[in-house]
Structures are given as C-alpha cells and as structure tokens.
Amino acid sequence: MTTERPCVLVCDDEAAARRGVTRALSRTKYDLVECENGRECLSILSERSVDLVLLDLRMPVMDGRATLEHITARSSPPPVVVVTADTSIQTAIEAVNAGAADFVTKPYEIDAIRFVVERTLREASLRNENRRLTEEVESLRGGAPALVGQSPPMRDLMEAVGRVAPTQASVLVTGETGTGKGLVARLIHGLSTVASGPFVTVNCTAIPETLAESELFGHRRGAFTGATRDQEGKVRAARGGTLFLDEIGDMSPGAQAKLLRVVQDGVVEPIGGGEVHVDVRVIAATHRVLPEMVERGTFREDLLFRLRVVELKVPALRERGEDAVLLARHFLEEVSPRPLRLAPDAEAALLACGWPGNVRELRNALERAAIFCRGGIVRSDDLPAELRSGPAASGPEAGLVVWEKGEDFRTAKERLVGRFEREILRAALREHGGNVSSAARALGLHRQSLQQKLRRLGIDPSQFVGP
C-alpha cells in the first residue's frame, strides 16, 4: 500500500451515492477521496497515489467505461471496482473483461461493498508483493524464471528461499513428486554467493547402486576392472558451486556414508583411496519421509541431520488454491507461439482438479490444450478428458478422496468444502438455465453473494444458459 491507510477514490455523479459509500467504508479505516466524473477521476490519479477506485459506470462528461479504459492504460493502474445499476450481469462481465477487478450492483448492501473492497485491496497487495519478490529474484538471477504463485504457502516458500540462499547452510527440499523441488534448488543456487559456479544435478534414482559411489565420488585408475583412467565424480565437478542430490532417499547405504564426510568435513573419498578436499554446497530433495526411513534403518540419521539444516517444503498444487490458474497462464505463454487465454469454464475445471501429478501434470495438460485449441481461447473441451469430467461426473461421491497422505485436517477440509461448493453451485445453475437470481433463491442466498462465489470459483453462468 502507498499509505498507512489505503486510499480509495469514489467516483460517482450522485452525491448521495458517494456519501453512502464513505459511510459504509468508514474514514477511520480508509483515506477516502470523492469525485463526480471520469475526468476528475483521471486528474486525481495523475496527482496522487490511489490504492483502489470505486467507479460508477453511468456518469456525465466521461462515463465509467471510458474512464476504465484510461485507467487500465496507465503503467501501474490501481484496481477498479465498477458500480452499476444495470441488472444485467452482462454489463458487469464486460467491465471485468475490460480490466475491472470486480463489480457491485446498485442498490448494494453495506456488508457486500465492504467485502468487495477489502478483498480487492488484499488481492492487489498480494499481487504487488509477489511481483516485487519475482522482480527481485529475476534481477539476482539475470532474468531467469522464478517460482510462480501468489498463495500463502508459495509466498512463505519464496520468502524462505530468499533468506536461506545467501547462506552456506545445507538445504533439504521436500514435497510430492512433480511439485517443482528441482526449480526450488536452482533458485537457491541462483540467489547464492556461488551462483557463478556450477550447478551439478545427480538423480539418485537413475544411478545403479553398483555405480553410485563411482559416479558421485569418482575413482582412481585401476581401482576396479575397467577403471582405465581417473574420474573426478559429480561432487568434485560441483566445486565452487552447488551439488543438487535429487531423490536422496534412494541413495545406497555405502554412498550415504561417504556423502556424510562431504557434508560434514568437505572431504571426498574416491574409490581406490586418497582424500580430496572440496568446497561445495549441498542441496538435497526427496518425496520420501526421511525420518520414517531413519526409523526403518534405511537412511542414516546423522546424514539427515546434516542435510536438514534448513528444510523447505514445496506445497502440493491442490494446497495452492488459485495458483493453478496463474500457472496455467504461465505455461500457455511457454508452450504456445500464439497468444492464448483461458475461458472461465477451463479455469473452473483446473481449480476443481485434485492434481495428483502436481505442477508437472498441469503443464502437460496445458501443452495438450495448446495443441488442440482451435481459436485464441482455451476452453474446457480442449483439456484432457479426465479434467473435463470433473470429480462428480459419475455420481456424488465419484473421485472423492476424503483424506490424502500428507494433508492436515484443515487442508483436507478446505479441499472437500471447495469441491462441494463448486459442484452444488454448478448444479443449481444447470437446473435454472444459468439464471443467477433463480439459482440464488433456490439456494437461499443473496444474488450478490452468489455472484461473488461464482467469481471466486471461476464459474461462468452463461455456460449453463440454454436447454
């Protein structure tokens, strides 16, 4: 925010409407500024910083639509919430498509406008903070891509990466398969004091146990049959940089013992004898639960302590809320040479999916959608069939997973409640042919409350219009 109290600009030609808004928002919480037409609004924006604009669509001199167009054309526009007396939701949808962050309809309830303003300011703050972190990371990494996400778990992760990267501490990156643990490791290296050094990756799963020690620690000529020359190994190749051990849980016991000396003393023991001192930072990653492996005797406890000076957990995609849509847009830019955007029904399908394959599965789905998309808009029909069918395609409990390993109670509850809410709203809209007012009455909700839920869940009522 630009001030201690967020500045809200109320632009409405009706003085009574402006007074109603200022009373609803309370001047003790916001710095409220009023104007009565679009030209005054643009003049104020050129003179001072504003955190949010409440913009009436019907005004003399310059109406809301023209004003919105001018605001969104600015280099750093504030979020705009349009206010309309038009009972047709199409008007509001057009405003949102033109760049408005949200809308409210007249006459509005005090609680409703407070909710919309608070949420819009909160989301704008999160976007600005995410943009700041991304720009900071990209500047340090020479413009290389950073982590994508605005959800609280991802913001916490990015902050933790920023704190640990400049240190020499060993890092253990945990998380499910496909969450992006390798990207986190690269990001730590890119922000570290050894960023100019090598980044050497070792996939512990892919190296046969019989070759693991030689691949990692090297060997002397004649150490075994076929060793016709010295080999330095991956650890020495990473000198002056970072050694990334992916899927460390699959490392053999013998290799674990030698790795302990590397992490603890900075010493490599090649096969065939001798010791070599190395200066290397170690980052390890795994989808396994290493403390459980320690209890079973399949992973060294002392090595776990050395690797886990700092542990960073990469959240599963199902725990990241709206990040699925942000990532989808990011991947569309990566995989498609032409500009593509997501239709509301496609966004709803992405948000409804549990993503067992996490970010990797999402990227594959978007790459497929980009191939089969015929126009400039990716619709739900362009997505893989398992995403289009949704969790309730074969009955009310089809695809329902009450608890998934690694979830705490709150996460499981949010996932199930979100799925139920999405399906019940879609069913009501389907029953009433996309009529929001009728669906709201049937559900016992205020129309505006239902509209807010639909926007939050990415559900477009127009897709249910018709027989």
SVG drawing of the C-alpha trace seen along z (x, -y; Angstrom):
<svg xmlns="http://www.w3.org/2000/svg" viewBox="-36 -17 81 73">
<polyline fill="none" stroke="black" stroke-width="0.4" points="0.0,0.0 1.1,-3.5 -0.1,-5.0 -0.7,-3.7 -4.5,-3.8 -5.4,-2.5 -6.6,-5.4 -10.0,-4.7 -11.2,-7.0 -15.0,-7.1 -16.1,-8.3 -19.9,-8.8 -22.0,-11.6 -24.6,-11.2 -23.6,-12.9 -25.9,-10.7 -24.3,-7.5 -20.8,-8.9 -21.9,-9.6 -23.4,-6.1 -20.1,-4.6 -18.0,-6.7 -20.3,-5.9 -20.1,-2.2 -16.3,-2.1 -15.7,-4.5 -13.0,-7.2 -11.2,-5.7 -10.1,-2.7 -9.6,-4.2 -8.4,-7.5 -11.5,-8.3 -11.4,-10.7 -14.5,-11.7 -15.1,-12.9 -18.2,-13.1 -17.0,-12.2 -14.3,-10.4 -12.2,-13.5 -11.9,-14.4 -11.0,-10.8 -8.2,-10.8 -7.0,-14.2 -6.8,-12.9 -4.9,-9.7 -2.3,-11.9 -1.7,-13.9 -1.7,-11.3 -1.4,-7.6 -4.7,-5.7 -5.0,-2.1 -8.5,-1.4 -11.1,-3.1 -14.8,-2.6 -16.2,-3.7 -19.8,-4.3 -20.5,-3.3 -23.2,-5.9 -21.8,-9.4 -21.9,-12.6 -18.8,-14.3 -16.9,-11.0 -18.7,-7.7 -17.3,-4.8 -16.4,-2.6 -14.2,-5.3 -12.7,-6.1 -11.9,-2.4 -10.2,-2.3 -8.0,-5.3 -7.2,-3.8 -6.2,-0.4 -3.9,-2.0 -1.8,-3.5 1.6,-2.0 0.7,-1.0 -3.1,-1.2 -4.9,-0.8 -7.6,2.0 -11.0,0.8 -14.3,2.0 -17.2,0.9 -20.6,-0.1 -23.6,0.5 -27.3,0.0 -27.8,2.3 -29.5,5.5 -27.9,7.5 -24.8,9.3 -23.5,9.0 -22.7,5.3 -20.6,6.2 -18.9,9.1 -18.0,6.7 -16.4,4.3 -14.4,7.1 -13.2,8.3 -12.2,4.6 -9.9,4.7 -12.1,4.1 -11.1,6.2 -14.6,6.7 -18.1,5.2 -21.1,4.4 -24.6,3.7 -26.9,0.9 -28.6,1.0 -25.8,2.7 -25.6,3.9 -23.1,2.2 -21.5,5.6 -21.2,6.5 -19.3,3.4 -17.1,3.6 -16.3,7.3 -15.5,6.5 -13.3,3.5 -11.4,5.4 -10.9,8.5 -9.8,6.4 -7.3,4.5 -5.9,7.7 -5.6,9.4 -3.9,6.3 -1.4,6.2 -0.6,9.9 0.0,9.3 2.2,6.4 4.2,8.3 4.5,11.3 5.6,9.0 8.2,7.4 9.6,10.8 9.7,12.0 11.4,8.9 14.0,9.2 14.6,12.8 14.9,12.3 17.3,9.4 19.5,11.5 19.3,14.5 19.8,12.5 16.2,12.7 15.8,16.5 12.2,17.6 11.2,17.7 8.6,19.6 5.0,18.7 2.3,18.3 0.5,15.9 -0.9,18.4 0.2,18.0 2.2,21.3 4.1,20.1 4.8,16.7 6.1,18.3 8.3,20.6 9.7,17.7 10.5,15.7 12.3,18.7 14.3,19.2 15.4,15.6 16.6,16.0 18.5,19.3 20.0,18.8 22.8,16.3 24.0,18.6 26.2,21.7 23.6,23.9 22.7,27.3 19.0,27.5 16.6,30.4 13.7,29.7 10.7,32.0 7.4,32.4 5.4,34.7 6.6,35.7 6.0,33.0 5.8,30.1 9.0,28.4 11.6,29.3 14.3,29.0 13.2,25.5 13.5,24.5 17.0,25.9 18.0,24.0 16.5,20.8 18.5,21.2 21.7,21.7 20.9,18.7 20.4,16.4 23.5,17.8 27.0,16.4 28.2,19.3 25.7,18.5 28.5,18.1 29.8,21.6 28.5,24.9 25.1,26.4 25.5,30.2 22.4,32.4 22.5,36.0 19.4,38.1 19.9,40.7 17.1,42.9 18.7,43.1 22.2,44.3 22.5,48.1 23.7,48.9 26.8,50.6 27.9,47.4 26.6,44.8 29.9,44.3 32.0,44.0 29.6,41.6 29.4,39.4 32.8,39.6 35.0,40.6 37.6,43.3 41.3,43.8 42.8,45.5 43.0,49.3 40.6,49.2 38.5,51.8 38.2,53.7 37.5,51.3 38.9,48.2 41.4,47.2 41.7,43.6 40.9,41.3 37.3,40.0 36.6,37.0 32.9,37.7 29.9,35.4 30.9,34.0 34.3,32.6 32.6,31.4 30.5,29.1 33.4,27.5 32.8,23.8 29.1,24.3 26.1,26.4 25.6,30.1 21.9,31.0 21.0,34.5 17.6,35.3 15.6,38.1 18.2,38.5 16.0,41.1 17.1,43.6 20.8,43.3 22.6,46.6 23.9,47.0 27.5,47.0 27.1,43.8 25.3,42.2 28.4,42.9 30.7,41.2 28.3,38.3 28.3,37.6 32.0,36.8 31.4,34.4 28.7,32.5 30.4,32.7 34.1,32.2 34.2,31.2 36.2,34.3 35.7,36.7 37.0,40.3 37.4,41.6 37.2,45.4 40.8,46.6 42.0,44.4 43.0,40.9 41.1,37.9 40.2,34.7 39.0,31.5 36.1,29.8 34.2,26.6 30.7,27.4 27.2,26.5 24.8,29.5 21.0,29.3 19.0,32.5 15.5,33.2 13.1,36.1 9.4,37.0 10.0,39.7 9.6,39.2 13.2,39.5 12.5,39.7 10.4,42.8 13.3,44.2 15.6,43.5 13.3,45.5 13.4,48.4 17.2,48.2 17.3,47.4 18.6,43.9 21.4,42.5 20.2,40.3 23.4,38.4 23.3,37.6 19.6,36.5 20.7,34.0 23.5,32.7 21.3,32.3 18.3,30.8 20.0,27.7 17.1,26.0 14.1,27.9 11.9,26.3 8.5,28.0 7.2,27.3 3.3,27.4 1.2,29.7 -0.7,27.9 -4.1,28.8 -2.9,26.8 -2.2,23.7 -5.7,22.5 -5.8,20.0 -2.2,20.7 -3.4,23.4 -4.9,20.7 -1.8,18.5 0.5,21.4 -1.8,22.4 -1.5,18.9 2.3,19.0 2.5,22.4 0.4,21.3 2.9,18.5 5.7,21.0 4.3,23.8 2.3,21.8 3.8,19.5 0.4,17.7 -1.3,15.8 -3.9,17.9 -6.1,17.2 -8.3,19.4 -12.1,19.4 -14.0,19.4 -15.1,23.0 -11.5,24.1 -10.4,22.2 -13.2,23.8 -12.0,27.3 -8.4,26.5 -9.5,25.4 -11.7,28.4 -8.9,30.9 -7.0,32.6 -3.8,32.7 -2.2,35.9 0.7,35.2 1.0,31.6 2.7,28.9 4.2,31.4 0.7,32.8 -0.7,29.3 2.0,28.3 1.4,31.4 -2.4,30.7 -1.8,27.1 0.6,28.3 -2.0,30.7 -4.7,27.9 -2.5,25.5 -2.1,28.1 -5.9,28.9 -7.2,25.3 -8.7,24.0 -9.0,20.3 -7.4,18.0 -9.3,19.2 -8.6,22.5 -12.0,24.0 -12.7,26.9 -13.2,29.1 -9.6,28.6 -8.4,30.0 -7.7,33.8 -10.9,35.8 -10.2,36.6 -10.2,32.8 -13.4,32.1 -15.4,34.9 -14.8,33.4 -14.9,35.1 -18.6,35.6 -19.1,36.9 -20.1,40.4 -22.2,39.7 -21.9,37.5 -19.0,39.5 -17.1,40.3 -13.5,39.3 -14.0,38.2 -10.9,38.6 -11.7,37.9 -8.0,37.7 -4.8,37.7 -1.5,38.7 0.4,35.6 -2.7,33.4 -3.5,31.9 -7.1,31.6 -7.6,28.0 -6.2,28.7 -8.4,31.7 -11.5,29.8 -10.8,26.9 -10.4,29.2 -13.6,31.1 -15.7,28.0 -14.4,26.2 -15.3,29.2 -18.7,29.5 -19.4,25.7 -18.3,25.8 -20.5,28.7 -23.6,27.5 -23.4,24.1 -22.9,25.7 -25.9,28.0 -28.1,25.1 -27.1,23.0 -27.7,26.0 -31.1,26.5 -32.1,22.9 -30.5,22.5 -27.8,20.1 -30.2,17.7 -28.3,16.4 -31.3,14.8 -33.3,18.1 -30.3,20.1 -29.7,17.8 -33.4,18.0 -33.3,21.8 -30.1,21.9 -31.3,19.4 -28.5,16.9 -28.5,13.2 -27.9,12.8 -24.8,10.7 -23.4,13.2 -23.9,16.0 -22.2,13.8 -19.2,13.3 -18.9,17.1 -19.1,17.7 -16.4,15.2 -14.2,16.7 -14.6,20.2 -14.3,19.1 -17.8,20.3 -19.4,18.6 -23.2,18.7 -23.5,18.2 -22.2,21.7 -25.4,23.1 -27.8,21.0 -30.0,23.0 -31.8,26.3"/>
</svg>
